[in-house]
Amino acid sequence: MNTLKATREKIKAEPTHWRVWLMDFVDDFRFYKNPQMIFEPFELSDEKQDALIASTVEYLCDELKIETPEWLDKIQPCKEPYFVSEIENLKATAIVESPLRFRIRKIFVLENFLSRV
């Protein structure tokens, strides 16, 4: 069972594999539905990654009807919009499809970002 803090440490140590670590956490959190997994704050170190992780956790908490930890409120939005796909042709679609929890922090993802098939 991956905790959010451990996941953030993995991402920090191997940033090129952030998608793997984040989606492993998403899978575990959806499976276990354990609020203890998100209880402990992580060290803020990267504006985009921190905002993306916070938005992901808030989205999952809404989905699973779990109370969102207050410490996530301290994580600021990105100064500049962050388009996770980094593909120019998908930016307009991401603006339209991004869930509210992501848009609040200026994170733009496609609607299937957290889908696991």
N, CA, C and O atoms as a Tinker XYZ file with bonds, in Angstrom:
   468  protein
     1  N      0.853000   -1.183000    0.000000    73     2
     2  CA     0.000000    0.000000    0.000000    64     1     3
     3  C      0.897000    1.245000    0.000000    63     2     4     5
     4  O      1.640000    1.484000    0.952000    81     3
     5  N      0.819000    2.014000   -1.056000    73     3     6
     6  CA     1.613000    3.235000   -1.205000    64     5     7
     7  C      0.954000    4.398000   -0.465000    63     6     8     9
     8  O     -0.238000    4.652000   -0.641000    81     7
     9  N      1.717000    5.095000    0.352000    73     7    10
    10  CA     1.200000    6.328000    0.938000    64     9    11
    11  C      1.507000    7.474000   -0.016000    63    10    12    13
    12  O      2.363000    7.356000   -0.892000    81    11
    13  N      0.810000    8.563000    0.164000    73    11    14
    14  CA     1.049000    9.734000   -0.677000    64    13    15
    15  C      2.467000   10.262000   -0.466000    63    14    16    17
    16  O      3.154000   10.612000   -1.426000    81    15
    17  N      2.891000   10.317000    0.773000    73    15    18
    18  CA     4.230000   10.821000    1.071000    64    17    19
    19  C      5.298000    9.948000    0.410000    63    18    20    21
    20  O      6.244000   10.477000   -0.174000    81    19
    21  N      5.165000    8.630000    0.491000    73    19    22
    22  CA     6.128000    7.723000   -0.139000    64    21    23
    23  C      6.100000    7.882000   -1.657000    63    22    24    25
    24  O      7.140000    7.834000   -2.315000    81    23
    25  N      4.918000    8.069000   -2.197000    73    23    26
    26  CA     4.783000    8.284000   -3.640000    64    25    27
    27  C      5.506000    9.550000   -4.060000    63    26    28    29
    28  O      6.202000    9.560000   -5.076000    81    27
    29  N      5.349000   10.622000   -3.289000    73    27    30
    30  CA     6.019000   11.890000   -3.620000    64    29    31
    31  C      7.530000   11.726000   -3.568000    63    30    32    33
    32  O      8.246000   12.312000   -4.380000    81    31
    33  N      8.013000   10.943000   -2.631000    73    31    34
    34  CA     9.457000   10.698000   -2.528000    64    33    35
    35  C      9.964000    9.920000   -3.746000    63    34    36    37
    36  O     11.047000   10.209000   -4.256000    81    35
    37  N      9.192000    8.941000   -4.212000    73    35    38
    38  CA     9.577000    8.191000   -5.407000    64    37    39
    39  C      9.638000    9.115000   -6.620000    63    38    40    41
    40  O     10.564000    9.034000   -7.427000    81    39
    41  N      8.645000    9.991000   -6.738000    73    39    42
    42  CA     8.605000   10.929000   -7.861000    64    41    43
    43  C      9.796000   11.878000   -7.801000    63    42    44    45
    44  O     10.410000   12.188000   -8.822000    81    43
    45  N     10.111000   12.327000   -6.608000    73    43    46
    46  CA    11.242000   13.232000   -6.432000    64    45    47
    47  C     12.560000   12.534000   -6.804000    63    46    48    49
    48  O     13.440000   13.145000   -7.410000    81    47
    49  N     12.685000   11.266000   -6.442000    73    47    50
    50  CA    13.910000   10.519000   -6.715000    64    49    51
    51  C     14.040000   10.138000   -8.187000    63    50    52    53
    52  O     15.144000   10.116000   -8.730000    81    51
    53  N     12.916000    9.840000   -8.830000    73    51    54
    54  CA    12.927000    9.434000  -10.240000    64    53    55
    55  C     11.849000   10.190000  -11.006000    63    54    56    57
    56  O     10.829000    9.604000  -11.371000    81    55
    57  N     12.055000   11.478000  -11.256000    73    55    58
    58  CA    11.013000   12.299000  -11.877000    64    57    59
    59  C     10.587000   11.856000  -13.275000    63    58    60    61
    60  O      9.471000   12.155000  -13.699000    81    59
    61  N     11.448000   11.155000  -13.991000    73    59    62
    62  CA    11.050000   10.715000  -15.329000    64    61    63
    63  C      9.979000    9.629000  -15.282000    63    62    64    65
    64  O      9.300000    9.384000  -16.279000    81    63
    65  N      9.826000    8.986000  -14.145000    73    63    66
    66  CA     8.826000    7.926000  -13.991000    64    65    67
    67  C      7.626000    8.371000  -13.156000    63    66    68    69
    68  O      6.938000    7.532000  -12.574000    81    67
    69  N      7.369000    9.661000  -13.089000    73    67    70
    70  CA     6.315000   10.163000  -12.215000    64    69    71
    71  C      4.959000    9.542000  -12.519000    63    70    72    73
    72  O      4.174000    9.295000  -11.604000    81    71
    73  N      4.676000    9.288000  -13.794000    73    71    74
    74  CA     3.370000    8.707000  -14.148000    64    73    75
    75  C      3.178000    7.330000  -13.526000    63    74    76    77
    76  O      2.090000    7.002000  -13.052000    81    75
    77  N      4.224000    6.537000  -13.530000    73    75    78
    78  CA     4.152000    5.190000  -12.949000    64    77    79
    79  C      3.861000    5.282000  -11.455000    63    78    80    81
    80  O      2.958000    4.614000  -10.951000    81    79
    81  N      4.628000    6.110000  -10.749000    73    79    82
    82  CA     4.465000    6.218000   -9.295000    64    81    83
    83  C      3.096000    6.798000   -8.946000    63    82    84    85
    84  O      2.440000    6.326000   -8.017000    81    83
    85  N      2.669000    7.805000   -9.678000    73    83    86
    86  CA     1.375000    8.421000   -9.375000    64    85    87
    87  C      0.232000    7.440000   -9.635000    63    86    88    89
    88  O     -0.687000    7.332000   -8.823000    81    87
    89  N      0.282000    6.735000  -10.746000    73    87    90
    90  CA    -0.805000    5.799000  -11.064000    64    89    91
    91  C     -0.803000    4.584000  -10.147000    63    90    92    93
    92  O     -1.863000    4.022000   -9.873000    81    91
    93  N      0.362000    4.167000   -9.667000    73    91    94
    94  CA     0.399000    3.113000   -8.647000    64    93    95
    95  C     -0.327000    3.581000   -7.387000    63    94    96    97
    96  O     -1.086000    2.826000   -6.778000    81    95
    97  N     -0.085000    4.834000   -7.005000    73    95    98
    98  CA    -0.785000    5.380000   -5.844000    64    97    99
    99  C     -2.290000    5.444000   -6.104000    63    98   100   101
   100  O     -3.084000    5.062000   -5.244000    81    99
   101  N     -2.684000    5.924000   -7.279000    73    99   102
   102  CA    -4.102000    6.022000   -7.630000    64   101   103
   103  C     -4.762000    4.651000   -7.502000    63   102   104   105
   104  O     -5.833000    4.532000   -6.907000    81   103
   105  N     -4.141000    3.635000   -8.047000    73   103   106
   106  CA    -4.682000    2.273000   -7.961000    64   105   107
   107  C     -4.828000    1.822000   -6.512000    63   106   108   109
   108  O     -5.871000    1.298000   -6.120000    81   107
   109  N     -3.779000    2.028000   -5.723000    73   107   110
   110  CA    -3.824000    1.612000   -4.317000    64   109   111
   111  C     -4.886000    2.371000   -3.530000    63   110   112   113
   112  O     -5.619000    1.779000   -2.738000    81   111
   113  N     -4.967000    3.672000   -3.749000    73   111   114
   114  CA    -5.932000    4.477000   -2.988000    64   113   115
   115  C     -7.360000    4.078000   -3.355000    63   114   116   117
   116  O     -8.222000    3.982000   -2.481000    81   115
   117  N     -7.608000    3.852000   -4.614000    73   115   118
   118  CA    -8.939000    3.401000   -5.024000    64   117   119
   119  C     -9.263000    2.024000   -4.453000    63   118   120   121
   120  O    -10.416000    1.753000   -4.116000    81   119
   121  N     -8.271000    1.160000   -4.341000    73   119   122
   122  CA    -8.493000   -0.182000   -3.831000    64   121   123
   123  C     -8.697000   -0.179000   -2.312000    63   122   124   125
   124  O     -9.675000   -0.736000   -1.813000    81   123
   125  N     -7.778000    0.445000   -1.586000    73   123   126
   126  CA    -7.822000    0.404000   -0.125000    64   125   127
   127  C     -8.771000    1.424000    0.497000    63   126   128   129
   128  O     -9.316000    1.191000    1.576000    81   127
   129  N     -8.971000    2.562000   -0.188000    73   127   130
   130  CA    -9.842000    3.631000    0.317000    64   129   131
   131  C     -9.489000    4.009000    1.762000    63   130   132   133
   132  O    -10.369000    4.255000    2.586000    81   131
   133  N     -8.216000    4.047000    2.041000    73   131   134
   134  CA    -7.723000    4.283000    3.391000    64   133   135
   135  C     -7.250000    5.726000    3.551000    63   134   136   137
   136  O     -6.243000    6.107000    2.954000    81   135
   137  N     -7.953000    6.536000    4.343000    73   135   138
   138  CA    -7.551000    7.938000    4.542000    64   137   139
   139  C     -6.155000    8.092000    5.143000    63   138   140   141
   140  O     -5.541000    9.149000    5.002000    81   139
   141  N     -5.646000    7.062000    5.806000    73   139   142
   142  CA    -4.296000    7.137000    6.374000    64   141   143
   143  C     -3.235000    7.257000    5.280000    63   142   144   145
   144  O     -2.124000    7.723000    5.533000    81   143
   145  N     -3.579000    6.841000    4.082000    73   143   146
   146  CA    -2.633000    6.920000    2.961000    64   145   147
   147  C     -2.329000    8.364000    2.571000    63   146   148   149
   148  O     -1.288000    8.642000    1.977000    81   147
   149  N     -3.235000    9.281000    2.902000    73   147   150
   150  CA    -3.068000   10.689000    2.516000    64   149   151
   151  C     -2.959000   11.605000    3.727000    63   150   152   153
   152  O     -2.933000   12.828000    3.583000    81   151
   153  N     -2.894000   11.027000    4.905000    73   151   154
   154  CA    -2.908000   11.790000    6.149000    64   153   155
   155  C     -1.666000   12.653000    6.330000    63   154   156   157
   156  O     -1.755000   13.803000    6.760000    81   155
   157  N     -0.510000   12.089000    6.000000    73   155   158
   158  CA     0.748000   12.776000    6.262000    64   157   159
   159  C      1.162000   13.658000    5.085000    63   158   160   161
   160  O      1.232000   13.180000    3.953000    81   159
   161  N      1.438000   14.943000    5.338000    73   159   162
   162  CA     1.860000   15.840000    4.245000    64   161   163
   163  C      3.212000   15.432000    3.675000    63   162   164   165
   164  O      4.034000   14.816000    4.353000    81   163
   165  N      3.418000   15.790000    2.418000    73   163   166
   166  CA     4.722000   15.556000    1.808000    64   165   167
   167  C      5.453000   16.886000    1.691000    63   166   168   169
   168  O      4.846000   17.955000    1.743000    81   167
   169  N      6.772000   16.797000    1.532000    73   167   170
   170  CA     7.598000   17.994000    1.391000    64   169   171
   171  C      7.376000   18.604000    0.014000    63   170   172   173
   172  O      7.498000   17.918000   -1.001000    81   171
   173  N      7.054000   19.877000   -0.019000    73   171   174
   174  CA     6.833000   20.574000   -1.287000    64   173   175
   175  C      8.185000   20.900000   -1.914000    63   174   176   177
   176  O      9.074000   21.458000   -1.271000    81   175
   177  N      8.313000   20.532000   -3.199000    73   175   178
   178  CA     9.608000   20.763000   -3.834000    64   177   179
   179  C      9.510000   21.115000   -5.311000    63   178   180   181
   180  O     10.483000   21.588000   -5.898000    81   179
   181  N      8.352000   20.891000   -5.918000    73   179   182
   182  CA     8.203000   21.164000   -7.342000    64   181   183
   183  C      6.781000   21.665000   -7.580000    63   182   184   185
   184  O      5.817000   20.922000   -7.396000    81   183
   185  N      6.658000   22.900000   -7.980000    73   183   186
   186  CA     5.348000   23.544000   -8.123000    64   185   187
   187  C      4.360000   22.708000   -8.938000    63   186   188   189
   188  O      3.229000   22.487000   -8.506000    81   187
   189  N      4.782000   22.248000  -10.108000    73   187   190
   190  CA     3.879000   21.506000  -10.995000    64   189   191
   191  C      3.517000   20.139000  -10.420000    63   190   192   193
   192  O      2.343000   19.772000  -10.370000    81   191
   193  N      4.523000   19.394000   -9.990000    73   191   194
   194  CA     4.260000   18.061000   -9.454000    64   193   195
   195  C      3.443000   18.123000   -8.169000    63   194   196   197
   196  O      2.531000   17.321000   -7.970000    81   195
   197  N      3.767000   19.067000   -7.305000    73   195   198
   198  CA     3.015000   19.206000   -6.049000    64   197   199
   199  C      1.547000   19.522000   -6.326000    63   198   200   201
   200  O      0.656000   18.932000   -5.716000    81   199
   201  N      1.299000   20.447000   -7.241000    73   199   202
   202  CA    -0.076000   20.823000   -7.590000    64   201   203
   203  C     -0.815000   19.666000   -8.260000    63   202   204   205
   204  O     -1.995000   19.437000   -7.995000    81   203
   205  N     -0.116000   18.943000   -9.125000    73   203   206
   206  CA    -0.722000   17.796000   -9.798000    64   205   207
   207  C     -1.108000   16.715000   -8.790000    63   206   208   209
   208  O     -2.205000   16.161000   -8.860000    81   207
   209  N     -0.220000   16.420000   -7.867000    73   207   210
   210  CA    -0.494000   15.392000   -6.859000    64   209   211
   211  C     -1.642000   15.829000   -5.960000    63   210   212   213
   212  O     -2.530000   15.029000   -5.665000    81   211
   213  N     -1.640000   17.079000   -5.521000    73   211   214
   214  CA    -2.717000   17.577000   -4.667000    64   213   215
   215  C     -4.062000   17.503000   -5.385000    63   214   216   217
   216  O     -5.054000   17.073000   -4.797000    81   215
   217  N     -4.100000   17.912000   -6.631000    73   215   218
   218  CA    -5.341000   17.864000   -7.416000    64   217   219
   219  C     -5.822000   16.429000   -7.592000    63   218   220   221
   220  O     -7.019000   16.151000   -7.523000    81   219
   221  N     -4.883000   15.531000   -7.818000    73   219   222
   222  CA    -5.228000   14.116000   -7.977000    64   221   223
   223  C     -5.856000   13.573000   -6.700000    63   222   224   225
   224  O     -6.880000   12.892000   -6.750000    81   223
   225  N     -5.254000   13.869000   -5.570000    73   223   226
   226  CA    -5.781000   13.383000   -4.288000    64   225   227
   227  C     -7.159000   13.977000   -4.020000    63   226   228   229
   228  O     -8.064000   13.262000   -3.588000    81   227
   229  N     -7.332000   15.264000   -4.267000    73   227   230
   230  CA    -8.648000   15.881000   -4.050000    64   229   231
   231  C     -9.703000   15.246000   -4.954000    63   230   232   233
   232  O    -10.824000   14.986000   -4.518000    81   231
   233  N     -9.346000   15.001000   -6.192000    73   231   234
   234  CA   -10.270000   14.355000   -7.126000    64   233   235
   235  C    -10.659000   12.972000   -6.608000    63   234   236   237
   236  O    -11.837000   12.614000   -6.605000    81   235
   237  N     -9.670000   12.199000   -6.173000    73   235   238
   238  CA    -9.943000   10.858000   -5.666000    64   237   239
   239  C    -10.774000   10.891000   -4.389000    63   238   240   241
   240  O    -11.648000   10.046000   -4.192000    81   239
   241  N    -10.507000   11.855000   -3.530000    73   239   242
   242  CA   -11.305000   11.990000   -2.303000    64   241   243
   243  C    -12.765000   12.277000   -2.649000    63   242   244   245
   244  O    -13.671000   11.712000   -2.036000    81   243
   245  N    -12.992000   13.137000   -3.611000    73   243   246
   246  CA   -14.369000   13.404000   -4.061000    64   245   247
   247  C    -14.999000   12.121000   -4.603000    63   246   248   249
   248  O    -16.129000   11.779000   -4.256000    81   247
   249  N    -14.259000   11.424000   -5.451000    73   247   250
   250  CA   -14.758000   10.196000   -6.068000    64   249   251
   251  C    -15.116000    9.137000   -5.020000    63   250   252   253
   252  O    -16.143000    8.466000   -5.128000    81   251
   253  N    -14.258000    8.997000   -4.006000    73   251   254
   254  CA   -14.433000    7.953000   -2.998000    64   253   255
   255  C    -15.205000    8.419000   -1.768000    63   254   256   257
   256  O    -15.420000    7.653000   -0.829000    81   255
   257  N    -15.617000    9.686000   -1.787000    73   255   258
   258  CA   -16.352000   10.285000   -0.669000    64   257   259
   259  C    -15.560000   10.188000    0.648000    63   258   260   261
   260  O    -16.076000    9.790000    1.693000    81   259
   261  N    -14.283000   10.571000    0.537000    73   259   262
   262  CA   -13.369000   10.616000    1.677000    64   261   263
   263  C    -13.039000   12.079000    1.922000    63   262   264   265
   264  O    -12.827000   12.842000    0.980000    81   263
   265  N    -12.998000   12.461000    3.180000    73   263   266
   266  CA   -12.681000   13.853000    3.510000    64   265   267
   267  C    -11.269000   14.210000    3.052000    63   266   268   269
   268  O    -10.320000   13.461000    3.281000    81   267
   269  N    -11.151000   15.352000    2.411000    73   267   270
   270  CA    -9.866000   15.827000    1.913000    64   269   271
   271  C     -9.069000   16.417000    3.073000    63   270   272   273
   272  O     -9.599000   17.232000    3.828000    81   271
   273  N     -7.806000   16.020000    3.230000    73   271   274
   274  CA    -6.994000   16.575000    4.315000    64   273   275
   275  C     -6.795000   18.085000    4.151000    63   274   276   277
   276  O     -6.575000   18.575000    3.044000    81   275
   277  N     -6.872000   18.799000    5.249000    73   275   278
   278  CA    -6.727000   20.265000    5.214000    64   277   279
   279  C     -5.364000   20.707000    4.718000    63   278   280   281
   280  O     -5.248000   21.771000    4.111000    81   279
   281  N     -4.335000   19.918000    4.961000    73   279   282
   282  CA    -2.990000   20.347000    4.570000    64   281   283
   283  C     -2.851000   20.528000    3.061000    63   282   284   285
   284  O     -1.956000   21.241000    2.608000    81   283
   285  N     -3.719000   19.895000    2.279000    73   283   286
   286  CA    -3.663000   20.076000    0.823000    64   285   287
   287  C     -4.013000   21.504000    0.408000    63   286   288   289
   288  O     -3.602000   21.963000   -0.657000    81   287
   289  N     -4.772000   22.204000    1.251000    73   287   290
   290  CA    -5.143000   23.592000    0.943000    64   289   291
   291  C     -3.926000   24.505000    0.840000    63   290   292   293
   292  O     -3.993000   25.559000    0.207000    81   291
   293  N     -2.832000   24.114000    1.450000    73   291   294
   294  CA    -1.614000   24.937000    1.443000    64   293   295
   295  C     -0.850000   24.846000    0.117000    63   294   296   297
   296  O      0.042000   25.653000   -0.146000    81   295
   297  N     -1.198000   23.876000   -0.702000    73   295   298
   298  CA    -0.493000   23.702000   -1.974000    64   297   299
   299  C     -1.083000   24.662000   -3.001000    63   298   300   301
   300  O     -2.260000   24.583000   -3.354000    81   299
   301  N     -0.247000   25.550000   -3.459000    73   299   302
   302  CA    -0.657000   26.631000   -4.345000    64   301   303
   303  C     -0.860000   26.162000   -5.783000    63   302   304   305
   304  O     -0.302000   25.147000   -6.201000    81   303
   305  N     -1.667000   26.915000   -6.537000    73   303   306
   306  CA    -1.780000   26.627000   -7.974000    64   305   307
   307  C     -0.459000   26.949000   -8.679000    63   306   308   309
   308  O      0.373000   27.690000   -8.155000    81   307
   309  N     -0.289000   26.398000   -9.835000    73   307   310
   310  CA     0.883000   26.718000  -10.654000    64   309   311
   311  C      0.832000   28.190000  -11.047000    63   310   312   313
   312  O     -0.246000   28.750000  -11.247000    81   311
   313  N      1.981000   28.797000  -11.154000    73   311   314
   314  CA     2.023000   30.198000  -11.595000    64   313   315
   315  C      1.590000   30.314000  -13.052000    63   314   316   317
   316  O      0.888000   31.250000  -13.432000    81   315
   317  N      2.016000   29.357000  -13.851000    73   315   318
   318  CA     1.648000   29.292000  -15.264000    64   317   319
   319  C      0.847000   28.010000  -15.480000    63   318   320   321
   320  O      1.101000   27.013000  -14.804000    81   319
   321  N     -0.103000   28.010000  -16.397000    73   319   322
   322  CA    -0.856000   26.780000  -16.670000    64   321   323
   323  C      0.084000   25.619000  -17.013000    63   322   324   325
   324  O      1.071000   25.781000  -17.730000    81   323
   325  N     -0.256000   24.455000  -16.480000    73   323   326
   326  CA     0.533000   23.250000  -16.722000    64   325   327
   327  C     -0.327000   22.247000  -17.483000    63   326   328   329
   328  O     -1.310000   21.727000  -16.954000    81   327
   329  N      0.051000   21.985000  -18.715000    73   327   330
   330  CA    -0.637000   21.014000  -19.554000    64   329   331
   331  C      0.145000   19.712000  -19.459000    63   330   332   333
   332  O      1.238000   19.588000  -20.010000    81   331
   333  N     -0.420000   18.760000  -18.765000    73   331   334
   334  CA     0.286000   17.528000  -18.447000    64   333   335
   335  C      0.696000   16.756000  -19.696000    63   334   336   337
   336  O      1.786000   16.184000  -19.728000    81   335
   337  N     -0.140000   16.727000  -20.711000    73   335   338
   338  CA     0.197000   15.974000  -21.924000    64   337   339
   339  C      1.356000   16.600000  -22.692000    63   338   340   341
   340  O      2.062000   15.904000  -23.421000    81   339
   341  N      1.557000   17.900000  -22.537000    73   339   342
   342  CA     2.608000   18.648000  -23.218000    64   341   343
   343  C      2.520000   18.545000  -24.743000    63   342   344   345
   344  O      3.509000   18.776000  -25.439000    81   343
   345  N      1.357000   18.204000  -25.252000    73   343   346
   346  CA     1.132000   18.130000  -26.696000    64   345   347
   347  C      0.288000   19.335000  -27.096000    63   346   348   349
   348  O     -0.856000   19.484000  -26.665000    81   347
   349  N      0.866000   20.175000  -27.912000    73   347   350
   350  CA     0.225000   21.440000  -28.289000    64   349   351
   351  C     -1.201000   21.243000  -28.803000    63   350   352   353
   352  O     -2.098000   21.998000  -28.429000    81   351
   353  N     -1.419000   20.248000  -29.647000    73   351   354
   354  CA    -2.745000   20.027000  -30.243000    64   353   355
   355  C     -3.803000   19.586000  -29.238000    63   354   356   357
   356  O     -4.994000   19.633000  -29.543000    81   355
   357  N     -3.392000   19.159000  -28.048000    73   355   358
   358  CA    -4.352000   18.694000  -27.037000    64   357   359
   359  C     -4.689000   19.758000  -25.986000    63   358   360   361
   360  O     -5.526000   19.522000  -25.114000    81   359
   361  N     -4.053000   20.906000  -26.063000    73   359   362
   362  CA    -4.264000   21.930000  -25.042000    64   361   363
   363  C     -5.714000   22.399000  -24.970000    63   362   364   365
   364  O     -6.264000   22.513000  -23.874000    81   363
   365  N     -6.337000   22.667000  -26.092000    73   363   366
   366  CA    -7.736000   23.134000  -26.093000    64   365   367
   367  C     -8.657000   22.070000  -25.497000    63   366   368   369
   368  O     -9.570000   22.388000  -24.734000    81   367
   369  N     -8.416000   20.825000  -25.844000    73   367   370
   370  CA    -9.221000   19.728000  -25.303000    64   369   371
   371  C     -9.022000   19.609000  -23.799000    63   370   372   373
   372  O     -9.984000   19.412000  -23.057000    81   371
   373  N     -7.787000   19.727000  -23.352000    73   371   374
   374  CA    -7.491000   19.633000  -21.921000    64   373   375
   375  C     -8.159000   20.766000  -21.140000    63   374   376   377
   376  O     -8.625000   20.548000  -20.022000    81   375
   377  N     -8.211000   21.957000  -21.704000    73   375   378
   378  CA    -8.876000   23.078000  -21.025000    64   377   379
   379  C    -10.344000   22.752000  -20.796000    63   378   380   381
   380  O    -10.887000   23.038000  -19.730000    81   379
   381  N    -10.982000   22.157000  -21.787000    73   379   382
   382  CA   -12.410000   21.823000  -21.700000    64   381   383
   383  C    -12.652000   20.628000  -20.780000    63   382   384   385
   384  O    -13.609000   20.628000  -20.005000    81   383
   385  N    -11.795000   19.613000  -20.861000    73   383   386
   386  CA   -12.037000   18.349000  -20.169000    64   385   387
   387  C    -11.530000   18.276000  -18.730000    63   386   388   389
   388  O    -11.982000   17.418000  -17.971000    81   387
   389  N    -10.618000   19.138000  -18.340000    73   387   390
   390  CA   -10.032000   19.050000  -17.000000    64   389   391
   391  C    -11.081000   19.144000  -15.905000    63   390   392   393
   392  O    -11.919000   20.045000  -15.917000    81   391
   393  N    -11.035000   18.209000  -14.955000    73   391   394
   394  CA   -11.939000   18.304000  -13.808000    64   393   395
   395  C    -11.631000   19.556000  -12.979000    63   394   396   397
   396  O    -10.509000   20.064000  -12.990000    81   395
   397  N    -12.627000   20.031000  -12.277000    73   395   398
   398  CA   -12.511000   21.254000  -11.483000    64   397   399
   399  C    -11.322000   21.231000  -10.530000    63   398   400   401
   400  O    -10.602000   22.223000  -10.418000    81   399
   401  N    -11.110000   20.122000   -9.848000    73   399   402
   402  CA   -10.016000   20.040000   -8.866000    64   401   403
   403  C     -8.659000   20.312000   -9.515000    63   402   404   405
   404  O     -7.748000   20.807000   -8.851000    81   403
   405  N     -8.516000   20.003000  -10.773000    73   403   406
   406  CA    -7.269000   20.266000  -11.489000    64   405   407
   407  C     -7.224000   21.715000  -11.976000    63   406   408   409
   408  O     -6.204000   22.391000  -11.841000    81   407
   409  N     -8.336000   22.182000  -12.540000    73   407   410
   410  CA    -8.369000   23.557000  -13.069000    64   409   411
   411  C     -8.102000   24.591000  -11.984000    63   410   412   413
   412  O     -7.497000   25.629000  -12.253000    81   411
   413  N     -8.543000   24.321000  -10.767000    73   411   414
   414  CA    -8.317000   25.257000   -9.658000    64   413   415
   415  C     -6.827000   25.531000   -9.471000    63   414   416   417
   416  O     -6.436000   26.641000   -9.109000    81   415
   417  N     -6.008000   24.532000   -9.715000    73   415   418
   418  CA    -4.554000   24.688000   -9.560000    64   417   419
   419  C     -3.842000   24.917000  -10.889000    63   418   420   421
   420  O     -2.624000   24.765000  -10.979000    81   419
   421  N     -4.600000   25.282000  -11.914000    73   419   422
   422  CA    -4.056000   25.547000  -13.253000    64   421   423
   423  C     -3.368000   24.328000  -13.852000    63   422   424   425
   424  O     -2.364000   24.444000  -14.554000    81   423
   425  N     -3.923000   23.171000  -13.564000    73   423   426
   426  CA    -3.452000   21.909000  -14.127000    64   425   427
   427  C     -4.480000   21.495000  -15.172000    63   426   428   429
   428  O     -5.681000   21.510000  -14.902000    81   427
   429  N     -4.022000   21.132000  -16.344000    73   427   430
   430  CA    -4.945000   20.751000  -17.414000    64   429   431
   431  C     -4.605000   19.354000  -17.910000    63   430   432   433
   432  O     -3.511000   19.084000  -18.406000    81   431
   433  N     -5.601000   18.472000  -17.754000    73   431   434
   434  CA    -5.461000   17.065000  -18.130000    64   433   435
   435  C     -6.644000   16.683000  -19.007000    63   434   436   437
   436  O     -7.658000   17.382000  -19.039000    81   435
   437  N     -6.508000   15.583000  -19.706000    73   435   438
   438  CA    -7.634000   15.054000  -20.463000    64   437   439
   439  C     -8.551000   14.302000  -19.504000    63   438   440   441
   440  O     -8.113000   13.879000  -18.435000    81   439
   441  N     -9.802000   14.135000  -19.872000    73   439   442
   442  CA   -10.773000   13.545000  -18.956000    64   441   443
   443  C    -10.412000   12.121000  -18.556000    63   442   444   445
   444  O    -10.864000   11.652000  -17.511000    81   443
   445  N     -9.616000   11.422000  -19.348000    73   443   446
   446  CA    -9.247000   10.048000  -19.025000    64   445   447
   447  C     -7.928000    9.959000  -18.229000    63   446   448   449
   448  O     -7.380000    8.869000  -18.067000    81   447
   449  N     -7.431000   11.073000  -17.746000    73   447   450
   450  CA    -6.136000   11.103000  -17.064000    64   449   451
   451  C     -6.029000   10.061000  -15.949000    63   450   452   453
   452  O     -5.001000    9.393000  -15.831000    81   451
   453  N     -7.053000    9.916000  -15.146000    73   451   454
   454  CA    -7.013000    8.965000  -14.026000    64   453   455
   455  C     -7.735000    7.663000  -14.320000    63   454   456   457
   456  O     -7.958000    6.852000  -13.421000    81   455
   457  N     -8.097000    7.465000  -15.568000    73   455   458
   458  CA    -8.766000    6.217000  -15.957000    64   457   459
   459  C     -7.757000    5.094000  -16.031000    63   458   460   461
   460  O     -6.644000    5.266000  -16.529000    81   459
   461  N     -8.157000    3.958000  -15.535000    73   459   462
   462  CA    -7.296000    2.782000  -15.572000    64   461   463
   463  C     -8.093000    1.670000  -16.232000    63   462   464   465
   464  O     -9.116000    1.235000  -15.704000    81   463
   465  N     -7.634000    1.220000  -17.365000    73   463   466
   466  CA    -8.364000    0.201000  -18.120000    64   465   467
   467  C     -7.742000   -1.157000  -17.899000    63   466   468
   468  O     -8.216000   -2.150000  -18.452000    81   467
